[in-house]
Amino acid sequence: MNFAGILVGLATFLIIGIFHPIVIKAEYHFGTRCWWAFLIAGCGFAALSLFLGNIVWSTISGVAAFSCFWSILELFQQKKRVEKGWFPKKDKS
């Protein structure tokens, strides 16, 4: 039996699930000015995926990379959701 597909699928599910609250918390605490951190992390994971010899870990690293890149867009979308009142806005005190 080959469990590689199941492992990659599970890892993808968990990565996407983890990034959702990370984006919400990042926007709440730092606003959209932290987008570059997601870019750097994404580039790091993308580079890592090129050098990993194991196809499963390389794929999981690639999924993490593009989840970071997608999170940049979601960060700006989260700002709009906060402006609409769907999520709490941080007090500037």
N, C-alpha and C positions, 0 to 999 in steps of 0.2 A: 504494500500500500504506500501511496505517496501523499503525505500530509502537507506538502509545500503550499498548495493552493488554499487549503483551510487555514494555515498559519498566516499567510499573507492577507487573506480576507479578514480574519480576526484582528490582525494588527491594523489594517486599514480602518475597520470599524472603530477600534479603540482610539486611534490617532485622531480621526474626525471628531469623535465624541469628546476627546480631551481638548481639542482646539476650540470648540464652541465656547466653553466657559473662559478659556484663556483670553479670547478676543473680547468678551464682555468685560472681564476684569481689567484688561489692558486699557480699553477705551475709557472705562470709569476712572481709573487712577491716573492715566497719562494722556488721555485724549488721542488724537490721531498722530501726534508727533512721535510716537514709538513705532511707526510703520517700518522704519529702517532696521529695527531689531528683527522683525520677521523676515526682511530681505536678507540680512546677514545670515540668520539661521537657515533660511532656505538654500542659500548658496553653499553653506557649509554642509548641509545634508546632501545636496546634489553632488558636490565634490566627493564626499564620503562614498556615495553610491557608486561612483566611477572606480574607486580603488578597492572596494570590498570584493573578495573572491567568491564568497558564497552568494548564490543567486537570490536566495530568500532574504538575506540581510540587505543585499543591494537593492532589492525591490522595496523592502520596507523603508529603507533610507530615502529612496526616491519618492515614495508616498508621503513621507514626512516633509520632504523638500517642497513638494507642490502643495501640501497643506499649509505650509508657511507662506508660500506665495499667494495662495487663495485667501489667506487670513488678512493680507494687506487690503484687498478689496472689501472683505467683511468688516474690517476696522472702520472704514469710511461709511459703509452701510449701517453699521452699529451707531455711528454718530447721528445719522438721519433718524434711526429708530428712537434714539434718546430725545431728539428734537421733537418728535411726534408724541412723546410722552409714554412710549411703550416700555421704556426702561428708566430707572431712576438716574437723575443727573446729580453729579457730585457737587456739594456745596463748596463755594470758594472761600471758606473761612479759615 
